Amino acid sequence: MTPDDRLLAAEWVIGLLSPTESAAVEARCAQDAAFAAEVDWWEARLAPLLAHYREVPPPPHLAERIEALLTLPSVPVRAGRVHWRSLAIGATGGAIAASFAAWLLVPVAVPPPAPPVAVPARPVGLMIAQLAWTEPLKVPAPVAIVEPATGSVRLTRGVDTPAGRDGQLWRIPAGGKPVSLGLLPRGDTRAVRVAQANLPSAGSTLAISIEPRGGSPTGQPTGPVVAAGTIEQW
């Protein structure tokens, strides 16, 4: 079982794959006992968490930090959206993501696979951010998985963007200014390719803003932020 196989199994369980990719995984499970055992391992490990976590909106106590980091003029946004300057990030996203990481460390009873198939070790190096919407929505906020091996950030779901606008992904290092990671793709693809030097690290913040088509013209967020969360190492 290769690291890519293990990552593929995890992505299927979390819901990161497109319908076509999901169908291929399901077909492989029917023919490959070792791969099916890998999928079973991830389901047993992650299903309880994914079924029971709840979202909490970010608290306001870090708004002053964002205000200090950004000196951009205000950009009009639609009513009901939260502007970047009013974004509150940090503690809630970190608490949720920390809970996710803690769940991964809690032993879960997994029936041993039939010999000679052994339960494989989970891949290392992945990071997770449980994003929280900055205003209440009926659908769950995305979970973001940072994959250093592939140089990408994957989201479990897309973000609704108005006509003529694009969603843009940002990382905010501790004590630093936002750095663009790229535009969120449209359609089934939810992976953003990121240069290795720009990959976010554990403890930094991941955020999504709504920008003009083609992305922010200034290199810094100019539109409303719709989701944010803190990245945790698995």
C-alpha angles and dihedrals in degrees: 000000000000126000088250090055091051092048091049091053091050092048091052093052093048092045102246098131129094119245090260093050091046091053090051091051092050091050091050092051089059091055106030115061094187092052091046089053089052091053090048090052092053093045092053091047101044108024096080091052097044090049097051110032116110129201124245121192115244115266121242099237096099097051090101090058092054090046090053093048097050128054097174124137115254115269118207113246136182119279113268094031122113116233120226091248091059095046115126112200140159120052099053096042089046093048093050093045091045089053088052091052091046091053089055089059095050111098113245122198106247120179108241113252120246112270134292091028111085126197103256125225116257118254119265131221098048121129128199135204120189101207122210125209114245089220126032116273131175095233123071116260116250125271110222121209118197110209111193092181092061098029094236145116115218127198126205091221139011128250123243110243128187120244112284093020136100133208112237127199121220138183120208114199117209107280093359140102125265116277120202116240094184142270122310109249121237125234126021095333110092101167122110114203111223131189111248091242090056099046110126118245132219112283096029123110126250117206140173122213132183110240139174115283108289095026140277112336092211103048089245129081112280102167138057119300112228102180140014141168144159122263118237129191116240 
